[in-house]
Amino acid sequence: MTLNWGRCNKWILVTALLAAFVAFTSIVAEVSAQRRQRSAPVPVPNPERPAAEQKSSDQQPVSPAAKPEVRETVQADVSTRRVAVTANFSGTEIVVFGAVDNSRQTSAEAGLYDVVIVLVGTPSRLVARRKANVAGMWMNVQSLVFDSVPSYYAIVSTRPLDEIASPDVLKAYDIGFDHVRMTLSSGSFSGPPTKQIKEFRDAVVRIKQKDRLYQQEEYGVAFIGRSLFRASVDLPANVTVGPFDTRVFLFRDGELLSQYTARLNLEREGVEEVLHGFALRLPLLYGLATVALAVSAGLLATAALRRGAH
C-alpha cells in the first residue's frame, strides 16, 4: 500500500495548528484569571484584634453602657468682684451662686449633692495671749504667735459638715473651724504641746466668732433647680481689707466631685484710701499731723469754753 505523503503532511500541519491554538487559548485564560485575582481588593484585618472578633464587632452596635461616664463639675461666681470700703462702710452682703454641670438630680429637693462654700479673708499675723491670776492680778503668762491666720472665715453649706464628708476629707481641704489653717511661728516658744496649741487655736476662733469675723451657717446653701444653687454671706464692718477667696466644693455621698475658686477684693476708696496711703508712705509726718490736729482741737475747745464762761 502506498501512502500519499502530501495529504499526510497537510493533516499533520492542521493538527499541530489546532494544538497550538488550544494551548494559546488556555494560556490566555489563565493569565486573565490571575490579573482579575490581583486586581480584586484584599480585606486587611485589624492587627490589634483577630479577624473573627473584628467581624463580630462590626456587626454588633456599641452598647451605651460602654461609653465613659461623665463626671459632675461645679461652676460658681460672686455677685460682685469688688467691694468699696469708704469712711461710712457698715458691712455688706455677698451672694454666691453657681451650677452643677452634668447634674443627675431630678429636682431641687432630691438632695443628691451637697455644696460647701468657704469664704476666706486675707491672712495676717496674730498673737494669742493667755491671762492668769498672779498674786491677785490678772497678767499675761503665756503667748503664741501665728504667722498666718485668716482675717475672715465663713462657711455656708447645704447641711451640717459632719453629715457631708468625713473629718479626714474636711481636714484635707481646710473646711471647718477645727481645720482653719493657722501657721505657727517658729519663734513663739519652743516645743508647745499639741494640747496647748489646740487651746490657743480654739481661743482665736472663739474671739473671731464673737467679732462676727468667723461665721457658719449649716443650711445656708439652697438649690433652686436641678443644678442651680445660691447662698449669701455677710461681711461685717470690721472686716480686713484685701483679697478674699471664695471656694466652692461639690460633694456626693461623702466624695468630693469638684471644686471652684472665685476671687473677691475689698478696696479702700475716698478719704479712707487717702488717709491709709498717707499713713503707710509717710508714717512720721502722719503721726505729727495727728498730734497737731489733736492739740488744735483741744485748744479750740478750751477757747470756746472760756468764752462761754464769760
Beta strands, then each sheet from edge to edge (+ up, - down):
strand 1: 73-78
strand 2: 82-85
strand 3: 92-101
strand 4: 114-120
strand 5: 123-134
strand 6: 137-150
strand 7: 153-157
strand 8: 183-184
strand 9: 214-217
strand 10: 222-223
strand 11: 228-235
strand 12: 242-252
strand 13: 255-268
sheet 1: 1+ 3- 11+ 10-
sheet 2: 2+ 13+ 12- 4+ 7- 9-
sheet 3: 5+ 6- 8+
end
